[in-house]
Amino acid sequence: MKKFTIGLKISLISACSVALCAFSDPETLEQYVGFLQKSLTEHYDFSQESSQIKRYELNITNNGFCRYKRYFNNGKTEYFAFKLSKFKDIGVEM
């Protein structure tokens, strides 16, 4: 009887989890990338930007590669890039 009860519990929990997952709406990778790019743009500190900078670009690709370009008034371009997965273990301690 115990085996039947354990089997019943396992099947009931499995059925409930399948039902909950069936009605969830997982976000696509493009939605995550768009959200991340929007968040980074909102948190950009314009006060650190000098008068020599003409414009900047902040792009995030679907595979988690972040690119930041600064275009200066004199024609020079600075380019910074990194892969976001390299920073997955970095946490904020409070």
Beta strands, then each sheet from edge to edge (+ up, - down):
strand 1: 53-60
strand 2: 65-72
strand 3: 77-83
sheet 1: 1+ 2- 3+
end
